Amino acid sequence: DGLSGSAWGDWALYTDSPLRAFESELGVQAPVGFWDPAGFTKDGDAAAFKRLRETENKDGRVSMLATMGYITPEVAGKFPGEISPSLGVKFEDILNGLAALSK
């Protein structure tokens, strides 16, 4: 209404919105409620929402493992020995992080 501080009025009045299908899902928090700025779930399809949520969890886990793979050699050191005995390449010869791409 423009006077209450909300540009679109009271969210409680929009009871027919497809986005209401996900208001009770885990992770929905006040004051924002269900937040989907890209509109991936604007049709209210529960199966698509479940797939997107599972994909987001998987991608987050892969990202966490990648971060640990980046940090662990710096902190804990590298394996002893050679990664390629025939070429004489040792684990300690391989650079960490983005520096490995430059070699």
N, C-alpha and C positions, 0 to 999 in steps of 0.2 A: 504494500500500500504506500510505501515511500516515507511514511512518518514513524513507523515502529523500528526502523533500522534494518529491516529485512527488505531486500530489493524485490523479492518475489512473493511476499506475503507469508502467511503462516503455513508451514510444511504440513501441519496436522490436517489442513483442509484438503490436501491432495491425496485422497484415499484411493483413487483409481489408478494412480501412477504405477507402471510396471516395476519401478524401482522399490516399491513397498514390499515386493516379494523377498527382498534380502535384508530388510531392516532388523530381523531377529537373528541374523547370522553371527557367528563368532568373529570378533574383531570390530564390530560396529560400535562406535563410541560417541557419546555426546561431546560436544555440541554439534559436530558435523553430521553424525549419523552415517548412513551408507554413502560412501564417496566414490564415484566413478567418473572422473573428469573426462576420460576418453570415450565414454559411452559404450564400452564393450558389452554391457549387460542391459542396455536400454530396452530390449524386447522382453525382459523378464523370464528368459528361458533358464530354468533351474539346472538342466543338464549341462548347458554351456557354462553356466556359473561354476558348477562343480568342477568341470574340466579346467577352466581358467584358474581356479583356486589350487588344484593339484599341480598344474604346470608352474604356477608361481612358487609353490613350496619346493618343487624339484629344482627349479632354477636357482632359488636361494641356497639350497644345499650344495649345488655344484659350485656356486660362487664362494661359499664358505670353504670348501675343499681347495679351490684354486688359490684362495688367500693363504691358507695354511701351507700349500705347496710353494708359495712364493716366500713366506716368512721362515718356515722351518729350517731350510739350509743355512740361512743367515744366523739363526739363533743356536741351533743344535749342531751345526756342522754337517759335513757330507760323509757318505759311506766311504770306508777305506777300500782300496783296491781299484781295479780297472773296470770301466764300463764296456770297453772293447779291447780285450787282450791282443787281438790280431793287429790292431792299429796302434796299440800302446796309449790309448786315451784313458786317463784316470778320471774318477768322479770329481776330484778337486780341480781338474782342468776346465770343467764346464762352468761358465759364468752364471750368476744368479739373475733372475728377473729379466728386465728389458735388455740388459747388457748381453745376454745370451743371443739375442737376435743380431747383434752387430758383429759377431764373430763368424 
